[in-house]
Amino acid sequence: MELRNTKYEARSAFRSIDWVLVLLYATLMVCGAVSIYAASYDYDHASMFSLTEFSGRQFLWIGISLLIGFCILIIDRRFFEAYAYPIYAVAVFLMVLTIFVATDIKGSRSWIVLGPISFQSAEFGKFATALALAKLFGGYNFVLNRSYKNYIKAFAIILVPIILIFLQKETGSAIVYTSLIFVLYREGMSGFVLFAGLCAVTFFVVVVKYSESMLMGIPLGEFITFIIIMVIMIGMVAFYSKSLKTARNLLLGFMGCGVIAYGLTFVDIYINGLVFFFVVIGGGLVYLLVAMFVEKLRKVIPTLLFVLASVGFMFTVDYAFNNALEPYQQMRIKVSLGLEEDLRGAGYNVNQSKIAIGSGGVTGKGFLNGTQTKLKYVPEQHTDFIFCTIGEEQGFIGTTLILVLYLALILRIIHIAERQRTAFGRVYAYCVASYLIFHLGINIGMVVGLSPVIGIPLPLFSYGGSALLAFTMQLFILLKIDSARREFGN
Amino acid sequence: MRKDYRLERRKYVVGGFVVVLVLIFIIRLFELQVVDSRYKENAESNAFLRKTVYPSRGLIYDRNGELIVYNQPAYDVMMIPRDVQPFDTIDFCKTLQITREEFDRRMYEMRHNPGYSSYSQQTFMSHLSAKDYGRLQEKLYRYPGFFIQKRILRQYNHIAGANILGNIREVNSRDIERDDYYRPGDYTGDLGIEKSYELQLRGEKGVEILIRDAYGKIQGRYDDGRQDVKPVSGKNLTLGIDIELQEYGEKLMQNKIGAIVAIEPSTGEILAMVSSPTYDPTILIGRERGKNYRELVRNPYKPLYDRSIMAAYPPGSTFKPTQGLILEQEGIVNLSTPYPCHHGYINGGLRVGCHGHESPITLKPAIRTSCNAYFCWGLKNMIDRRSKYGTPAKAFEVWKNHLVSMGYGYKLGIDLPGESRGFIPNSAFYSKIYGEGRWSANTIISIAIGQGEILATPLQIANLCATIANRGYFITPHVVKEVEDDTIASRYYEKRYPTIDRRYYEDIVDGMRMAVVGGTCRNAAFGDVEVCGKTGTAQNPHGRDHSAFMGFAPMNNPKIAICVYVENAGFGATYGVPIGGLMMEKYLTGEISPERKYLEQRMLESNTILYSGVKKH
């Protein structure tokens, strides 16, 4: 039996916190501040720690973060579980408040200004949402798949902040919450949802990107998508219905039809692609239905639904892209898909960012020697595009090293998540990991020109107190929860 | 809590997803940073403004160290179109004192240049006056993307020698193609020594690497200027030209069409080279150049045509000394060989007229009196001497080769562009006209007196004169005497010996001396200088005869050899001789003696351009 008092617990918290995570956290944070110094370094240079510099202020924020992190470590660990919903409620209240009191900064109303301090409520919404979600999953005998009501509850917790942040016109921050789908997946949601999501993204990209050239009378994008749907259809028959024979027949049927259609072009008969694919895929589906009834083929319905939904989705995409999205959003997407090269407008940032990174070469130009950085060619260099500084001054070696550090950080959090003995701890940890994955994926993707320009910071790296504090709180609450893992077994 | 191990395996899916994500990024970064070098170049063009620093072009001095051509700064308004941001066009136009239409026209023309790129420097307007420059400089910060490029234009101390000096012009696309030193907007030499010594005169451009931020503001010099390339100034040239003599020659030739070439025999340096009519070189400087140049091209008297080296004239009687030399060399005549002259050469139904003088006549008096008959007989005796040469064609080839060795029929190789080769026919030329073996001396007899097919440039005639003055050798005539820190081509100091024995030249010198003392060239004599000369009166299809003269002085140790050629001016003695005499007097004594002022006056006032047959439009 252990003697438990606050003093002891605090000491044990320090003894049993995960120092690997702390080390990774601190390393990235310091690298970030140093990069900020390089990014905002001017020819009339001031000291790295001067408070007139971005880097100086970032070091100040690092200090504040560490202080708050320390405070979190000495708070009773049960506090977070016990007050998860109230904290969530406060965060929601703040987000609602923000919509009404926030000043307009670059078209978004997400900053609350309190005297000299201004902060983004959305950043604090993250850990509050994570806590609430963890609390929900940590409830007695809670199993996600037991009832659809559980899904409704989980989605409600996630959707409320998303809607509120959308209302603040902070699209980037809002979609960060969609990353919590990883958590739901980990807790039992069908992997098919992830797969469907992946397909949706793929179809979207393919249809939008290859909409210009035509094949068999239909856009190339639709043609490719039809082929992918057919391949997935065969795959699903093979893996879900576990009938290799049916899959083979389907494959042979599809290929046969393709060969016939191709052969007909030699006698000047050109079949319209739409007709061709409707007939062929329709024929495939009829075959599967027949097989279901005659040969008792299992699980045909999901395949059927998937195919129909995919085709429907494909046709919706084109319409939605051209009609539902704002022109600037269309432009950003097109730029990141390489369809447009708008170097003056939406493409300017990304192009300059690629130039800065690309000019770094293998070893980089050396600390403070970046020209693109210092001459302010990359906008938002010290915030969203901070990774450029690493790319230009530290080269491929530097960028790879930073990416490996992030990989280690995220994998470490997953590792910590899995060693939790409570669902509360595990879900919370997965939430933190999900946020980091999403931020990393979108931010680096944007900087290297792979994903659309969505203004979200690189965690622990980008300049900005709110984001740094928010991530620090997320991580230190995780450290605190984790530090108690060895204590008791209930 | 019950652990669900089936679900726990999903950590590998999430972890795997992150690993794949990071791998994709690393591959992408490898592509950007290691494989693709394009981004490095982009970064440089982003951050570095490579500002060209123009070297000062080489200066040009005359033989006495008098500065003739120097540089003056001019300012061009340049722009990098991609860096230009919306600006107050009205104010901009007002500053430059141009109209809105002109602004639009310039922009249009700039965009439609073959070398246009919105990323590189384009010339918006060239040659700003110092006043406009000052006004624009003050306001320049309001027009991002525009900047001022200092350039160098030429300026002239003497309004003379335009044909020798040439001028500079902006390079065209062909220049840029031929030599990648040039960039649009650069200058290159056009005509004259500016063209032929372009490589020495232009120097080497330097580069100043400036650091430019995203707003186009200059942040300073890259690496404290250590990577800059300093411009190398062009080399100065010293000419053989005596600019005072050149000016004097141009004055004497005013209102006349023709040329004067004066050579220092011992060095081959050209002392003066007048082509008339000429033009003021300063009109080809600056913004008005294009307009003025077009006017010069349209001028019916063709001032851009350098008659001293480009025009091929019938040399007339100035050709006779070459004949005397060839006849002596070939043993056709010696000093006492007499030929009859009864007012001309009459043979085989052919008559070439001559004027009254004693008969028979020998070589020296024949030179003195410029007897046509003597040289016709001489040529006939040579071409038709089958015992020695076999056929007239073979004899003619011997004759032609002697002339070529004297610098006729081919370019002499002066250091100026556009030299003409004149014309000396070969036997094949006549065989083609008259048929193989169907021609003899009488067919071609007029070439003996420098008529017929024979054509020579004033430079070739002057060179003959220099050869005679040197008693049998010449140095390829050249304008540039010295290139600073460099040597001139070896052909401009090596002696060239014609295929004539040097002793025969003394006979020609005697004849030419006699022509001045008591022959056709009496007006060439001045003071107690022993002047030698030979007149020429060339018939031509363009109207009155051309008046020609060649001469040198002093007879022993000659300092100047000269050829004067005045189109449609009549006898050699009326214009050629006085102008030649005055030029030699001016050069040798520095001034014209009072008793010869009347001659100078007559030459300055006379106008022979009337007889040229060229109609002013």
Interface residues (C-beta under 8 A of the other chain):
Chain A: Y43 F182 Y185 R186 E187 G188 G191 L194 Q352 K354 I355 A356 I357 G358 S359 G360 G361 V362 T371 Q372 K374 L375 K376 Y377 P379 G391 E392 G395 F396 T399 T400 L403 V404 Y406 L407 I410 L411 I414 A417 E418 R421 T422 A423 Y430 A433 I437 L440 G441 I444 G445 V448 G449 L450
Chain B: M1 D4 L7 E8 R10 K11 V13 V14 G15 F17 V18 V19 L21 V22 I24 F25 I26 R28 L29 F30 L32 Q33 V34 D36 R38 Y39 K40 N42 A43 E44 N46 A47 F48 I211 R212 D213 A214 Y215 Q219 G220
